Amino acid sequence: MDDTGRVSVAGAGIDGAPSVRPGVPRERRAPDPGAHWNRPEQQHDLTPLARSGLLHATPVFGTVAPPRALSGAVRRLAYRVPEHRSTRWALLLAGDKLDVLEHRLAAGVWLLPVAVALAAGYVGVSRALRR
Protein backbone atom coordinates (compact mmCIF):
# COMPACT_ATOMS: atom_id res chain seq x y z
CA MET A 1 0.00 0.00 0.00
CA ASP A 2 1.18 3.48 -0.74
CA ASP A 3 0.51 6.59 1.38
CA THR A 4 -2.88 7.18 -0.30
CA GLY A 5 -4.15 3.79 0.79
CA ARG A 6 -4.05 2.16 -2.65
CA VAL A 7 -2.48 -1.19 -3.29
CA SER A 8 0.49 -0.91 -5.65
CA VAL A 9 0.58 -3.55 -8.33
CA ALA A 10 3.63 -4.35 -10.45
CA GLY A 11 3.16 -2.82 -13.90
CA ALA A 12 0.50 -0.39 -12.76
CA GLY A 13 0.91 3.10 -14.18
CA ILE A 14 2.50 2.00 -17.44
CA ASP A 15 0.06 4.19 -19.30
CA GLY A 16 0.62 7.07 -16.91
CA ALA A 17 1.82 10.54 -17.81
CA PRO A 18 5.33 10.69 -19.26
CA SER A 19 6.49 12.90 -16.39
CA VAL A 20 5.96 10.06 -13.88
CA ARG A 21 7.19 7.19 -16.02
CA PRO A 22 10.80 6.26 -15.19
CA GLY A 23 11.61 4.86 -18.65
CA VAL A 24 10.70 7.97 -20.62
CA PRO A 25 14.25 9.32 -21.08
CA ARG A 26 15.31 6.00 -22.62
CA GLU A 27 12.34 6.00 -24.97
CA ARG A 28 13.41 9.19 -26.69
CA ARG A 29 15.08 8.68 -30.02
CA ALA A 30 17.66 10.83 -31.69
CA PRO A 31 16.26 12.65 -34.72
CA ASP A 32 16.79 10.76 -37.96
CA PRO A 33 19.04 12.82 -40.24
CA GLY A 34 17.61 11.11 -43.34
CA ALA A 35 19.46 9.89 -46.35
CA HIS A 36 21.94 12.31 -47.84
CA TRP A 37 23.39 11.24 -51.17
CA ASN A 38 23.88 12.50 -54.67
CA ARG A 39 21.88 10.91 -57.45
CA PRO A 40 24.25 8.71 -59.49
CA GLU A 41 24.65 9.19 -63.21
CA GLN A 42 22.17 7.07 -65.13
CA GLN A 43 23.44 4.37 -67.42
CA HIS A 44 22.82 4.68 -71.12
CA ASP A 45 20.99 2.35 -73.49
CA LEU A 46 18.63 0.68 -71.02
CA THR A 47 16.01 -0.14 -73.63
CA PRO A 48 16.53 -3.92 -73.67
CA LEU A 49 16.04 -4.09 -69.92
CA ALA A 50 13.24 -1.56 -69.51
CA ARG A 51 10.60 -2.35 -66.92
CA SER A 52 6.98 -1.78 -67.70
CA GLY A 53 5.43 1.21 -66.00
CA LEU A 54 8.70 3.04 -65.34
CA LEU A 55 9.59 6.23 -67.13
CA HIS A 56 13.20 6.20 -65.88
CA ALA A 57 15.50 3.60 -64.43
CA THR A 58 15.69 3.42 -60.65
CA PRO A 59 18.70 5.19 -59.05
CA VAL A 60 20.32 1.91 -58.05
CA PHE A 61 19.84 0.19 -61.42
CA GLY A 62 23.03 -1.36 -62.70
CA THR A 63 24.18 -3.59 -65.49
CA VAL A 64 27.10 -5.37 -63.88
CA ALA A 65 26.32 -8.34 -66.08
CA PRO A 66 25.03 -6.81 -69.31
CA PRO A 67 22.91 -9.10 -71.47
CA ARG A 68 25.04 -10.95 -74.01
CA ALA A 69 24.98 -14.18 -76.03
CA LEU A 70 22.19 -16.71 -75.46
CA SER A 71 21.52 -15.63 -71.86
CA GLY A 72 21.04 -12.03 -73.05
CA ALA A 73 18.57 -13.14 -75.70
CA VAL A 74 16.58 -15.05 -73.08
CA ARG A 75 16.60 -12.02 -70.75
CA ARG A 76 15.47 -9.69 -73.56
CA LEU A 77 12.64 -12.10 -74.28
CA ALA A 78 11.72 -12.16 -70.60
CA TYR A 79 11.48 -8.37 -70.44
CA ARG A 80 8.85 -8.44 -73.19
CA VAL A 81 6.57 -10.51 -70.94
CA PRO A 82 4.49 -8.59 -68.34
CA GLU A 83 5.81 -8.64 -64.77
CA HIS A 84 2.79 -10.43 -63.33
CA ARG A 85 3.38 -13.54 -65.46
CA SER A 86 5.38 -16.41 -64.03
CA THR A 87 6.81 -16.98 -67.51
CA ARG A 88 8.82 -13.78 -67.15
CA TRP A 89 10.46 -14.89 -63.93
CA ALA A 90 11.09 -18.40 -65.23
CA LEU A 91 12.82 -16.93 -68.29
CA LEU A 92 14.91 -14.61 -66.08
CA LEU A 93 15.99 -17.59 -63.97
CA ALA A 94 16.81 -19.55 -67.12
CA GLY A 95 18.83 -16.58 -68.38
CA ASP A 96 20.81 -16.52 -65.13
CA LYS A 97 21.53 -20.26 -65.38
CA LEU A 98 22.61 -19.87 -69.00
CA ASP A 99 24.87 -16.97 -68.02
CA VAL A 100 26.62 -19.18 -65.45
CA LEU A 101 27.03 -21.93 -68.05
CA GLU A 102 28.42 -19.45 -70.60
CA HIS A 103 30.96 -18.14 -68.07
CA ARG A 104 32.04 -21.66 -67.13
CA LEU A 105 32.49 -22.60 -70.77
CA ALA A 106 34.42 -19.39 -71.42
CA ALA A 107 36.67 -20.15 -68.45
CA GLY A 108 37.46 -23.55 -69.96
CA VAL A 109 38.25 -22.28 -73.47
CA TRP A 110 41.96 -22.29 -72.68
CA LEU A 111 41.71 -26.09 -72.41
CA LEU A 112 40.90 -26.43 -76.12
CA PRO A 113 44.41 -25.63 -77.44
CA VAL A 114 45.92 -27.82 -74.73
CA ALA A 115 43.69 -30.74 -75.73
CA VAL A 116 44.55 -30.25 -79.42
CA ALA A 117 48.27 -30.20 -78.60
CA LEU A 118 47.98 -33.34 -76.48
CA ALA A 119 46.03 -35.14 -79.21
CA ALA A 120 48.58 -34.14 -81.85
CA GLY A 121 51.41 -35.32 -79.61
CA TYR A 122 49.66 -38.62 -78.98
CA VAL A 123 49.10 -39.20 -82.70
CA GLY A 124 52.74 -38.31 -83.47
CA VAL A 125 54.15 -40.60 -80.77
CA SER A 126 51.85 -43.51 -81.67
CA ARG A 127 52.87 -43.28 -85.38
CA ALA A 128 56.54 -43.16 -84.44
CA LEU A 129 56.23 -46.22 -82.23
CA ARG A 130 54.43 -48.24 -84.97
CA ARG A 131 57.41 -48.00 -87.34
Chimera marker file (.cmm) of the C-alpha trace (Angstrom):
<marker_set name="trace">
<marker id="1" x="0.000" y="0.000" z="0.000" r="1" g="1" b="0" radius="0.5"/>
<marker id="2" x="1.185" y="3.477" z="-0.741" r="1" g="1" b="0" radius="0.5"/>
<marker id="3" x="0.513" y="6.586" z="1.385" r="1" g="1" b="0" radius="0.5"/>
<marker id="4" x="-2.883" y="7.176" z="-0.301" r="1" g="1" b="0" radius="0.5"/>
<marker id="5" x="-4.154" y="3.787" z="0.787" r="1" g="1" b="0" radius="0.5"/>
<marker id="6" x="-4.053" y="2.164" z="-2.648" r="1" g="1" b="0" radius="0.5"/>
<marker id="7" x="-2.479" y="-1.195" z="-3.288" r="1" g="1" b="0" radius="0.5"/>
<marker id="8" x="0.488" y="-0.908" z="-5.654" r="1" g="1" b="0" radius="0.5"/>
<marker id="9" x="0.578" y="-3.549" z="-8.325" r="1" g="1" b="0" radius="0.5"/>
<marker id="10" x="3.630" y="-4.354" z="-10.452" r="1" g="1" b="0" radius="0.5"/>
<marker id="11" x="3.162" y="-2.819" z="-13.902" r="1" g="1" b="0" radius="0.5"/>
<marker id="12" x="0.500" y="-0.387" z="-12.765" r="1" g="1" b="0" radius="0.5"/>
<marker id="13" x="0.915" y="3.103" z="-14.184" r="1" g="1" b="0" radius="0.5"/>
<marker id="14" x="2.496" y="2.000" z="-17.438" r="1" g="1" b="0" radius="0.5"/>
<marker id="15" x="0.058" y="4.191" z="-19.297" r="1" g="1" b="0" radius="0.5"/>
<marker id="16" x="0.620" y="7.067" z="-16.909" r="1" g="1" b="0" radius="0.5"/>
<marker id="17" x="1.822" y="10.538" z="-17.807" r="1" g="1" b="0" radius="0.5"/>
<marker id="18" x="5.333" y="10.691" z="-19.260" r="1" g="1" b="0" radius="0.5"/>
<marker id="19" x="6.492" y="12.896" z="-16.386" r="1" g="1" b="0" radius="0.5"/>
<marker id="20" x="5.957" y="10.062" z="-13.879" r="1" g="1" b="0" radius="0.5"/>
<marker id="21" x="7.195" y="7.188" z="-16.023" r="1" g="1" b="0" radius="0.5"/>
<marker id="22" x="10.797" y="6.256" z="-15.193" r="1" g="1" b="0" radius="0.5"/>
<marker id="23" x="11.612" y="4.855" z="-18.647" r="1" g="1" b="0" radius="0.5"/>
<marker id="24" x="10.702" y="7.973" z="-20.620" r="1" g="1" b="0" radius="0.5"/>
<marker id="25" x="14.249" y="9.324" z="-21.082" r="1" g="1" b="0" radius="0.5"/>
<marker id="26" x="15.314" y="6.002" z="-22.625" r="1" g="1" b="0" radius="0.5"/>
<marker id="27" x="12.344" y="5.997" z="-24.969" r="1" g="1" b="0" radius="0.5"/>
<marker id="28" x="13.407" y="9.187" z="-26.686" r="1" g="1" b="0" radius="0.5"/>
<marker id="29" x="15.078" y="8.679" z="-30.018" r="1" g="1" b="0" radius="0.5"/>
<marker id="30" x="17.656" y="10.831" z="-31.692" r="1" g="1" b="0" radius="0.5"/>
<marker id="31" x="16.260" y="12.647" z="-34.719" r="1" g="1" b="0" radius="0.5"/>
<marker id="32" x="16.789" y="10.757" z="-37.963" r="1" g="1" b="0" radius="0.5"/>
<marker id="33" x="19.036" y="12.817" z="-40.243" r="1" g="1" b="0" radius="0.5"/>
<marker id="34" x="17.614" y="11.110" z="-43.337" r="1" g="1" b="0" radius="0.5"/>
<marker id="35" x="19.462" y="9.887" z="-46.353" r="1" g="1" b="0" radius="0.5"/>
<marker id="36" x="21.940" y="12.314" z="-47.843" r="1" g="1" b="0" radius="0.5"/>
<marker id="37" x="23.394" y="11.244" z="-51.174" r="1" g="1" b="0" radius="0.5"/>
<marker id="38" x="23.877" y="12.502" z="-54.673" r="1" g="1" b="0" radius="0.5"/>
<marker id="39" x="21.877" y="10.911" z="-57.455" r="1" g="1" b="0" radius="0.5"/>
<marker id="40" x="24.248" y="8.708" z="-59.490" r="1" g="1" b="0" radius="0.5"/>
<marker id="41" x="24.648" y="9.194" z="-63.212" r="1" g="1" b="0" radius="0.5"/>
<marker id="42" x="22.167" y="7.070" z="-65.131" r="1" g="1" b="0" radius="0.5"/>
<marker id="43" x="23.443" y="4.372" z="-67.419" r="1" g="1" b="0" radius="0.5"/>
<marker id="44" x="22.823" y="4.679" z="-71.119" r="1" g="1" b="0" radius="0.5"/>
<marker id="45" x="20.989" y="2.351" z="-73.491" r="1" g="1" b="0" radius="0.5"/>
<marker id="46" x="18.635" y="0.683" z="-71.017" r="1" g="1" b="0" radius="0.5"/>
<marker id="47" x="16.007" y="-0.143" z="-73.626" r="1" g="1" b="0" radius="0.5"/>
<marker id="48" x="16.533" y="-3.921" z="-73.670" r="1" g="1" b="0" radius="0.5"/>
<marker id="49" x="16.035" y="-4.089" z="-69.918" r="1" g="1" b="0" radius="0.5"/>
<marker id="50" x="13.241" y="-1.559" z="-69.506" r="1" g="1" b="0" radius="0.5"/>
<marker id="51" x="10.597" y="-2.348" z="-66.921" r="1" g="1" b="0" radius="0.5"/>
<marker id="52" x="6.982" y="-1.785" z="-67.703" r="1" g="1" b="0" radius="0.5"/>
<marker id="53" x="5.425" y="1.208" z="-65.997" r="1" g="1" b="0" radius="0.5"/>
<marker id="54" x="8.696" y="3.040" z="-65.336" r="1" g="1" b="0" radius="0.5"/>
<marker id="55" x="9.591" y="6.228" z="-67.126" r="1" g="1" b="0" radius="0.5"/>
<marker id="56" x="13.199" y="6.204" z="-65.877" r="1" g="1" b="0" radius="0.5"/>
<marker id="57" x="15.496" y="3.596" z="-64.429" r="1" g="1" b="0" radius="0.5"/>
<marker id="58" x="15.694" y="3.421" z="-60.654" r="1" g="1" b="0" radius="0.5"/>
<marker id="59" x="18.697" y="5.193" z="-59.053" r="1" g="1" b="0" radius="0.5"/>
<marker id="60" x="20.317" y="1.913" z="-58.050" r="1" g="1" b="0" radius="0.5"/>
<marker id="61" x="19.844" y="0.195" z="-61.417" r="1" g="1" b="0" radius="0.5"/>
<marker id="62" x="23.028" y="-1.357" z="-62.699" r="1" g="1" b="0" radius="0.5"/>
<marker id="63" x="24.183" y="-3.590" z="-65.489" r="1" g="1" b="0" radius="0.5"/>
<marker id="64" x="27.096" y="-5.371" z="-63.877" r="1" g="1" b="0" radius="0.5"/>
<marker id="65" x="26.319" y="-8.344" z="-66.084" r="1" g="1" b="0" radius="0.5"/>
<marker id="66" x="25.029" y="-6.808" z="-69.313" r="1" g="1" b="0" radius="0.5"/>
<marker id="67" x="22.909" y="-9.100" z="-71.474" r="1" g="1" b="0" radius="0.5"/>
<marker id="68" x="25.040" y="-10.954" z="-74.011" r="1" g="1" b="0" radius="0.5"/>
<marker id="69" x="24.985" y="-14.176" z="-76.027" r="1" g="1" b="0" radius="0.5"/>
<marker id="70" x="22.192" y="-16.705" z="-75.463" r="1" g="1" b="0" radius="0.5"/>
<marker id="71" x="21.522" y="-15.625" z="-71.864" r="1" g="1" b="0" radius="0.5"/>
<marker id="72" x="21.038" y="-12.035" z="-73.047" r="1" g="1" b="0" radius="0.5"/>
<marker id="73" x="18.570" y="-13.143" z="-75.703" r="1" g="1" b="0" radius="0.5"/>
<marker id="74" x="16.583" y="-15.050" z="-73.079" r="1" g="1" b="0" radius="0.5"/>
<marker id="75" x="16.598" y="-12.019" z="-70.755" r="1" g="1" b="0" radius="0.5"/>
<marker id="76" x="15.470" y="-9.686" z="-73.561" r="1" g="1" b="0" radius="0.5"/>
<marker id="77" x="12.644" y="-12.104" z="-74.282" r="1" g="1" b="0" radius="0.5"/>
<marker id="78" x="11.722" y="-12.161" z="-70.595" r="1" g="1" b="0" radius="0.5"/>
<marker id="79" x="11.481" y="-8.371" z="-70.439" r="1" g="1" b="0" radius="0.5"/>
<marker id="80" x="8.850" y="-8.440" z="-73.192" r="1" g="1" b="0" radius="0.5"/>
<marker id="81" x="6.565" y="-10.514" z="-70.941" r="1" g="1" b="0" radius="0.5"/>
<marker id="82" x="4.488" y="-8.595" z="-68.337" r="1" g="1" b="0" radius="0.5"/>
<marker id="83" x="5.813" y="-8.639" z="-64.768" r="1" g="1" b="0" radius="0.5"/>
<marker id="84" x="2.786" y="-10.434" z="-63.334" r="1" g="1" b="0" radius="0.5"/>
<marker id="85" x="3.380" y="-13.540" z="-65.465" r="1" g="1" b="0" radius="0.5"/>
<marker id="86" x="5.381" y="-16.410" z="-64.033" r="1" g="1" b="0" radius="0.5"/>
<marker id="87" x="6.811" y="-16.976" z="-67.509" r="1" g="1" b="0" radius="0.5"/>
<marker id="88" x="8.824" y="-13.779" z="-67.147" r="1" g="1" b="0" radius="0.5"/>
<marker id="89" x="10.460" y="-14.890" z="-63.927" r="1" g="1" b="0" radius="0.5"/>
<marker id="90" x="11.091" y="-18.404" z="-65.227" r="1" g="1" b="0" radius="0.5"/>
<marker id="91" x="12.820" y="-16.926" z="-68.285" r="1" g="1" b="0" radius="0.5"/>
<marker id="92" x="14.915" y="-14.613" z="-66.083" r="1" g="1" b="0" radius="0.5"/>
<marker id="93" x="15.986" y="-17.588" z="-63.971" r="1" g="1" b="0" radius="0.5"/>
<marker id="94" x="16.810" y="-19.554" z="-67.118" r="1" g="1" b="0" radius="0.5"/>
<marker id="95" x="18.833" y="-16.576" z="-68.383" r="1" g="1" b="0" radius="0.5"/>
<marker id="96" x="20.812" y="-16.522" z="-65.132" r="1" g="1" b="0" radius="0.5"/>
<marker id="97" x="21.530" y="-20.255" z="-65.381" r="1" g="1" b="0" radius="0.5"/>
<marker id="98" x="22.614" y="-19.869" z="-69.002" r="1" g="1" b="0" radius="0.5"/>
<marker id="99" x="24.873" y="-16.971" z="-68.015" r="1" g="1" b="0" radius="0.5"/>
<marker id="100" x="26.616" y="-19.178" z="-65.452" r="1" g="1" b="0" radius="0.5"/>
<marker id="101" x="27.026" y="-21.929" z="-68.051" r="1" g="1" b="0" radius="0.5"/>
<marker id="102" x="28.421" y="-19.454" z="-70.596" r="1" g="1" b="0" radius="0.5"/>
<marker id="103" x="30.962" y="-18.142" z="-68.075" r="1" g="1" b="0" radius="0.5"/>
<marker id="104" x="32.041" y="-21.657" z="-67.129" r="1" g="1" b="0" radius="0.5"/>
<marker id="105" x="32.491" y="-22.599" z="-70.770" r="1" g="1" b="0" radius="0.5"/>
<marker id="106" x="34.418" y="-19.389" z="-71.416" r="1" g="1" b="0" radius="0.5"/>
<marker id="107" x="36.668" y="-20.146" z="-68.454" r="1" g="1" b="0" radius="0.5"/>
<marker id="108" x="37.459" y="-23.552" z="-69.956" r="1" g="1" b="0" radius="0.5"/>
<marker id="109" x="38.253" y="-22.283" z="-73.473" r="1" g="1" b="0" radius="0.5"/>
<marker id="110" x="41.957" y="-22.286" z="-72.677" r="1" g="1" b="0" radius="0.5"/>
<marker id="111" x="41.710" y="-26.085" z="-72.411" r="1" g="1" b="0" radius="0.5"/>
<marker id="112" x="40.903" y="-26.432" z="-76.115" r="1" g="1" b="0" radius="0.5"/>
<marker id="113" x="44.413" y="-25.633" z="-77.438" r="1" g="1" b="0" radius="0.5"/>
<marker id="114" x="45.921" y="-27.820" z="-74.733" r="1" g="1" b="0" radius="0.5"/>
<marker id="115" x="43.688" y="-30.739" z="-75.729" r="1" g="1" b="0" radius="0.5"/>
<marker id="116" x="44.553" y="-30.255" z="-79.421" r="1" g="1" b="0" radius="0.5"/>
<marker id="117" x="48.270" y="-30.203" z="-78.602" r="1" g="1" b="0" radius="0.5"/>
<marker id="118" x="47.978" y="-33.343" z="-76.482" r="1" g="1" b="0" radius="0.5"/>
<marker id="119" x="46.035" y="-35.135" z="-79.210" r="1" g="1" b="0" radius="0.5"/>
<marker id="120" x="48.582" y="-34.135" z="-81.854" r="1" g="1" b="0" radius="0.5"/>
<marker id="121" x="51.410" y="-35.319" z="-79.615" r="1" g="1" b="0" radius="0.5"/>
<marker id="122" x="49.665" y="-38.619" z="-78.976" r="1" g="1" b="0" radius="0.5"/>
<marker id="123" x="49.100" y="-39.197" z="-82.701" r="1" g="1" b="0" radius="0.5"/>
<marker id="124" x="52.741" y="-38.306" z="-83.475" r="1" g="1" b="0" radius="0.5"/>
<marker id="125" x="54.155" y="-40.597" z="-80.774" r="1" g="1" b="0" radius="0.5"/>
<marker id="126" x="51.850" y="-43.509" z="-81.673" r="1" g="1" b="0" radius="0.5"/>
<marker id="127" x="52.871" y="-43.283" z="-85.381" r="1" g="1" b="0" radius="0.5"/>
<marker id="128" x="56.539" y="-43.160" z="-84.443" r="1" g="1" b="0" radius="0.5"/>
<marker id="129" x="56.226" y="-46.218" z="-82.230" r="1" g="1" b="0" radius="0.5"/>
<marker id="130" x="54.433" y="-48.235" z="-84.969" r="1" g="1" b="0" radius="0.5"/>
<marker id="131" x="57.409" y="-48.001" z="-87.342" r="1" g="1" b="0" radius="0.5"/>
<link id1="1" id2="2" r="1" g="1" b="0" radius="0.2"/>
<link id1="2" id2="3" r="1" g="1" b="0" radius="0.2"/>
<link id1="3" id2="4" r="1" g="1" b="0" radius="0.2"/>
<link id1="4" id2="5" r="1" g="1" b="0" radius="0.2"/>
<link id1="5" id2="6" r="1" g="1" b="0" radius="0.2"/>
<link id1="6" id2="7" r="1" g="1" b="0" radius="0.2"/>
<link id1="7" id2="8" r="1" g="1" b="0" radius="0.2"/>
<link id1="8" id2="9" r="1" g="1" b="0" radius="0.2"/>
<link id1="9" id2="10" r="1" g="1" b="0" radius="0.2"/>
<link id1="10" id2="11" r="1" g="1" b="0" radius="0.2"/>
<link id1="11" id2="12" r="1" g="1" b="0" radius="0.2"/>
<link id1="12" id2="13" r="1" g="1" b="0" radius="0.2"/>
<link id1="13" id2="14" r="1" g="1" b="0" radius="0.2"/>
<link id1="14" id2="15" r="1" g="1" b="0" radius="0.2"/>
<link id1="15" id2="16" r="1" g="1" b="0" radius="0.2"/>
<link id1="16" id2="17" r="1" g="1" b="0" radius="0.2"/>
<link id1="17" id2="18" r="1" g="1" b="0" radius="0.2"/>
<link id1="18" id2="19" r="1" g="1" b="0" radius="0.2"/>
<link id1="19" id2="20" r="1" g="1" b="0" radius="0.2"/>
<link id1="20" id2="21" r="1" g="1" b="0" radius="0.2"/>
<link id1="21" id2="22" r="1" g="1" b="0" radius="0.2"/>
<link id1="22" id2="23" r="1" g="1" b="0" radius="0.2"/>
<link id1="23" id2="24" r="1" g="1" b="0" radius="0.2"/>
<link id1="24" id2="25" r="1" g="1" b="0" radius="0.2"/>
<link id1="25" id2="26" r="1" g="1" b="0" radius="0.2"/>
<link id1="26" id2="27" r="1" g="1" b="0" radius="0.2"/>
<link id1="27" id2="28" r="1" g="1" b="0" radius="0.2"/>
<link id1="28" id2="29" r="1" g="1" b="0" radius="0.2"/>
<link id1="29" id2="30" r="1" g="1" b="0" radius="0.2"/>
<link id1="30" id2="31" r="1" g="1" b="0" radius="0.2"/>
<link id1="31" id2="32" r="1" g="1" b="0" radius="0.2"/>
<link id1="32" id2="33" r="1" g="1" b="0" radius="0.2"/>
<link id1="33" id2="34" r="1" g="1" b="0" radius="0.2"/>
<link id1="34" id2="35" r="1" g="1" b="0" radius="0.2"/>
<link id1="35" id2="36" r="1" g="1" b="0" radius="0.2"/>
<link id1="36" id2="37" r="1" g="1" b="0" radius="0.2"/>
<link id1="37" id2="38" r="1" g="1" b="0" radius="0.2"/>
<link id1="38" id2="39" r="1" g="1" b="0" radius="0.2"/>
<link id1="39" id2="40" r="1" g="1" b="0" radius="0.2"/>
<link id1="40" id2="41" r="1" g="1" b="0" radius="0.2"/>
<link id1="41" id2="42" r="1" g="1" b="0" radius="0.2"/>
<link id1="42" id2="43" r="1" g="1" b="0" radius="0.2"/>
<link id1="43" id2="44" r="1" g="1" b="0" radius="0.2"/>
<link id1="44" id2="45" r="1" g="1" b="0" radius="0.2"/>
<link id1="45" id2="46" r="1" g="1" b="0" radius="0.2"/>
<link id1="46" id2="47" r="1" g="1" b="0" radius="0.2"/>
<link id1="47" id2="48" r="1" g="1" b="0" radius="0.2"/>
<link id1="48" id2="49" r="1" g="1" b="0" radius="0.2"/>
<link id1="49" id2="50" r="1" g="1" b="0" radius="0.2"/>
<link id1="50" id2="51" r="1" g="1" b="0" radius="0.2"/>
<link id1="51" id2="52" r="1" g="1" b="0" radius="0.2"/>
<link id1="52" id2="53" r="1" g="1" b="0" radius="0.2"/>
<link id1="53" id2="54" r="1" g="1" b="0" radius="0.2"/>
<link id1="54" id2="55" r="1" g="1" b="0" radius="0.2"/>
<link id1="55" id2="56" r="1" g="1" b="0" radius="0.2"/>
<link id1="56" id2="57" r="1" g="1" b="0" radius="0.2"/>
<link id1="57" id2="58" r="1" g="1" b="0" radius="0.2"/>
<link id1="58" id2="59" r="1" g="1" b="0" radius="0.2"/>
<link id1="59" id2="60" r="1" g="1" b="0" radius="0.2"/>
<link id1="60" id2="61" r="1" g="1" b="0" radius="0.2"/>
<link id1="61" id2="62" r="1" g="1" b="0" radius="0.2"/>
<link id1="62" id2="63" r="1" g="1" b="0" radius="0.2"/>
<link id1="63" id2="64" r="1" g="1" b="0" radius="0.2"/>
<link id1="64" id2="65" r="1" g="1" b="0" radius="0.2"/>
<link id1="65" id2="66" r="1" g="1" b="0" radius="0.2"/>
<link id1="66" id2="67" r="1" g="1" b="0" radius="0.2"/>
<link id1="67" id2="68" r="1" g="1" b="0" radius="0.2"/>
<link id1="68" id2="69" r="1" g="1" b="0" radius="0.2"/>
<link id1="69" id2="70" r="1" g="1" b="0" radius="0.2"/>
<link id1="70" id2="71" r="1" g="1" b="0" radius="0.2"/>
<link id1="71" id2="72" r="1" g="1" b="0" radius="0.2"/>
<link id1="72" id2="73" r="1" g="1" b="0" radius="0.2"/>
<link id1="73" id2="74" r="1" g="1" b="0" radius="0.2"/>
<link id1="74" id2="75" r="1" g="1" b="0" radius="0.2"/>
<link id1="75" id2="76" r="1" g="1" b="0" radius="0.2"/>
<link id1="76" id2="77" r="1" g="1" b="0" radius="0.2"/>
<link id1="77" id2="78" r="1" g="1" b="0" radius="0.2"/>
<link id1="78" id2="79" r="1" g="1" b="0" radius="0.2"/>
<link id1="79" id2="80" r="1" g="1" b="0" radius="0.2"/>
<link id1="80" id2="81" r="1" g="1" b="0" radius="0.2"/>
<link id1="81" id2="82" r="1" g="1" b="0" radius="0.2"/>
<link id1="82" id2="83" r="1" g="1" b="0" radius="0.2"/>
<link id1="83" id2="84" r="1" g="1" b="0" radius="0.2"/>
<link id1="84" id2="85" r="1" g="1" b="0" radius="0.2"/>
<link id1="85" id2="86" r="1" g="1" b="0" radius="0.2"/>
<link id1="86" id2="87" r="1" g="1" b="0" radius="0.2"/>
<link id1="87" id2="88" r="1" g="1" b="0" radius="0.2"/>
<link id1="88" id2="89" r="1" g="1" b="0" radius="0.2"/>
<link id1="89" id2="90" r="1" g="1" b="0" radius="0.2"/>
<link id1="90" id2="91" r="1" g="1" b="0" radius="0.2"/>
<link id1="91" id2="92" r="1" g="1" b="0" radius="0.2"/>
<link id1="92" id2="93" r="1" g="1" b="0" radius="0.2"/>
<link id1="93" id2="94" r="1" g="1" b="0" radius="0.2"/>
<link id1="94" id2="95" r="1" g="1" b="0" radius="0.2"/>
<link id1="95" id2="96" r="1" g="1" b="0" radius="0.2"/>
<link id1="96" id2="97" r="1" g="1" b="0" radius="0.2"/>
<link id1="97" id2="98" r="1" g="1" b="0" radius="0.2"/>
<link id1="98" id2="99" r="1" g="1" b="0" radius="0.2"/>
<link id1="99" id2="100" r="1" g="1" b="0" radius="0.2"/>
<link id1="100" id2="101" r="1" g="1" b="0" radius="0.2"/>
<link id1="101" id2="102" r="1" g="1" b="0" radius="0.2"/>
<link id1="102" id2="103" r="1" g="1" b="0" radius="0.2"/>
<link id1="103" id2="104" r="1" g="1" b="0" radius="0.2"/>
<link id1="104" id2="105" r="1" g="1" b="0" radius="0.2"/>
<link id1="105" id2="106" r="1" g="1" b="0" radius="0.2"/>
<link id1="106" id2="107" r="1" g="1" b="0" radius="0.2"/>
<link id1="107" id2="108" r="1" g="1" b="0" radius="0.2"/>
<link id1="108" id2="109" r="1" g="1" b="0" radius="0.2"/>
<link id1="109" id2="110" r="1" g="1" b="0" radius="0.2"/>
<link id1="110" id2="111" r="1" g="1" b="0" radius="0.2"/>
<link id1="111" id2="112" r="1" g="1" b="0" radius="0.2"/>
<link id1="112" id2="113" r="1" g="1" b="0" radius="0.2"/>
<link id1="113" id2="114" r="1" g="1" b="0" radius="0.2"/>
<link id1="114" id2="115" r="1" g="1" b="0" radius="0.2"/>
<link id1="115" id2="116" r="1" g="1" b="0" radius="0.2"/>
<link id1="116" id2="117" r="1" g="1" b="0" radius="0.2"/>
<link id1="117" id2="118" r="1" g="1" b="0" radius="0.2"/>
<link id1="118" id2="119" r="1" g="1" b="0" radius="0.2"/>
<link id1="119" id2="120" r="1" g="1" b="0" radius="0.2"/>
<link id1="120" id2="121" r="1" g="1" b="0" radius="0.2"/>
<link id1="121" id2="122" r="1" g="1" b="0" radius="0.2"/>
<link id1="122" id2="123" r="1" g="1" b="0" radius="0.2"/>
<link id1="123" id2="124" r="1" g="1" b="0" radius="0.2"/>
<link id1="124" id2="125" r="1" g="1" b="0" radius="0.2"/>
<link id1="125" id2="126" r="1" g="1" b="0" radius="0.2"/>
<link id1="126" id2="127" r="1" g="1" b="0" radius="0.2"/>
<link id1="127" id2="128" r="1" g="1" b="0" radius="0.2"/>
<link id1="128" id2="129" r="1" g="1" b="0" radius="0.2"/>
<link id1="129" id2="130" r="1" g="1" b="0" radius="0.2"/>
<link id1="130" id2="131" r="1" g="1" b="0" radius="0.2"/>
</marker_set>
